[in-house]
Amino acid sequence: MTLIAIITLTVLVAAFGFVVAFGAPYVPSRRSDLKVAFSKLYKLKASDTVVDIGSGDGVVLREVSRRGARAVGFEINPFLYAVSRLLSRGDPNVQVRLINLWQADFPKETTVVYVFGEGRDIDRMGKKVQQQANRLNRELAFISYGFEVPGYVATKKAGAHYLYHIVPLQPREA
Ligand SMILES: C[S@@+](CC[C@H](N)C(=O)[O-])C[C@H]1O[C@@H](n2cnc3c(N)ncnc32)[C@H](O)[C@@H]1O
């Protein structure tokens, strides 16, 4: 094995090991499921801004852009961040940020939040979306892939996707 191959392997193992320790490991959403989610579950409009919290290789971001809406991805894994930047290069609808989702604020234009998280984090993700809806003082559509969000009642379900409407709470309710 060459030195470059060893360095590449070490970087990949470190990057993925970090994410396994601190958050959901990388598994992409199925494109066929996304098509259903953005047409039947929540009909995406060109005026929407979708934030994918843990955006992986950017498959969700590209599907959103294909439908004329704006997409913002937060990704902690530098390798996946680089891949998604590469795959969406030149696309003005897509923005990817190398950032820990727990420390990031959603852009003020956000209308939809997408997550393909992990069972152990889904409760915290729901609280994060609630906190950001309160901060923005705006209702957010919240789409979760694979997991129901504890404490909230889904308004709709399509395949493995659940749709929630997170209403901003006043300070004494939050
Ligand atoms: C199951 S994958 C989903 C990827 C993409 N959203 C999709 O549906 O195809 C979860 C992603 O979240 C990222 N992730 C995990 N913890 C994170 C954190 N704290 N901040 C940002 N991204 C995180 C992982 O690196 C991984 O790419």
Ligand as a Chemical Component Dictionary entry (heavy atoms), coordinates in Angstrom:
data_LIG
# 
_chem_comp.id                   LIG 
_chem_comp.type                 NON-POLYMER 
_chem_comp.pdbx_formal_charge   0 
_chem_comp.three_letter_code    LIG 
# 
loop_
_chem_comp_atom.comp_id 
_chem_comp_atom.atom_id 
_chem_comp_atom.alt_atom_id 
_chem_comp_atom.type_symbol 
_chem_comp_atom.charge 
_chem_comp_atom.model_Cartn_x 
_chem_comp_atom.model_Cartn_y 
_chem_comp_atom.model_Cartn_z 
_chem_comp_atom.pdbx_ordinal 
LIG C1  C1  C 0  -28.130 8.985  8.117  1  
LIG S1  S1  S 1  -27.088 10.206 7.334  2  
LIG C2  C2  C 0  -28.281 11.116 6.381  3  
LIG C3  C3  C 0  -27.662 11.901 5.243  4  
LIG C4  C4  C 0  -28.687 12.722 4.421  5  
LIG N1  N1  N 0  -29.465 13.607 5.275  6  
LIG C5  C5  C 0  -29.623 11.814 3.705  7  
LIG O1  O1  O 0  -30.793 11.729 4.123  8  
LIG O2  O2  O -1 -29.195 11.164 2.746  9  
LIG C6  C6  C 0  -26.772 11.289 8.731  10 
LIG C7  C7  C 0  -25.701 12.335 8.459  11 
LIG O3  O3  O 0  -25.623 13.213 9.579  12 
LIG C8  C8  C 0  -24.265 13.591 9.748  13 
LIG N2  N2  N 0  -24.117 14.037 11.136 14 
LIG C9  C9  C 0  -24.106 13.271 12.266 15 
LIG N3  N3  N 0  -23.959 14.036 13.372 16 
LIG C10 C10 C 0  -23.890 15.317 12.923 17 
LIG C11 C11 C 0  -23.737 16.569 13.583 18 
LIG N4  N4  N 0  -23.635 16.645 14.911 19 
LIG N5  N5  N 0  -23.711 17.699 12.828 20 
LIG C12 C12 C 0  -23.807 17.636 11.478 21 
LIG N6  N6  N 0  -23.941 16.466 10.790 22 
LIG C13 C13 C 0  -23.985 15.321 11.504 23 
LIG C14 C14 C 0  -23.504 12.332 9.411  24 
LIG O4  O4  O 0  -22.156 12.620 9.073  25 
LIG C15 C15 C 0  -24.310 11.792 8.230  26 
LIG O5  O5  O 0  -23.816 12.273 7.016  27 
# 
loop_
_chem_comp_bond.comp_id 
_chem_comp_bond.atom_id_1 
_chem_comp_bond.atom_id_2 
_chem_comp_bond.value_order 
_chem_comp_bond.pdbx_ordinal 
LIG C1  S1  SING 1  
LIG S1  C2  SING 2  
LIG S1  C6  SING 3  
LIG C2  C3  SING 4  
LIG C3  C4  SING 5  
LIG C4  N1  SING 6  
LIG C4  C5  SING 7  
LIG C5  O1  DOUB 8  
LIG C5  O2  SING 9  
LIG C6  C7  SING 10 
LIG C7  O3  SING 11 
LIG C7  C15 SING 12 
LIG O3  C8  SING 13 
LIG C8  N2  SING 14 
LIG C8  C14 SING 15 
LIG N2  C9  SING 16 
LIG N2  C13 SING 17 
LIG C9  N3  DOUB 18 
LIG N3  C10 SING 19 
LIG C10 C11 SING 20 
LIG C10 C13 DOUB 21 
LIG C11 N4  SING 22 
LIG C11 N5  DOUB 23 
LIG N5  C12 SING 24 
LIG C12 N6  DOUB 25 
LIG N6  C13 SING 26 
LIG C14 O4  SING 27 
LIG C14 C15 SING 28 
LIG C15 O5  SING 29 
# 
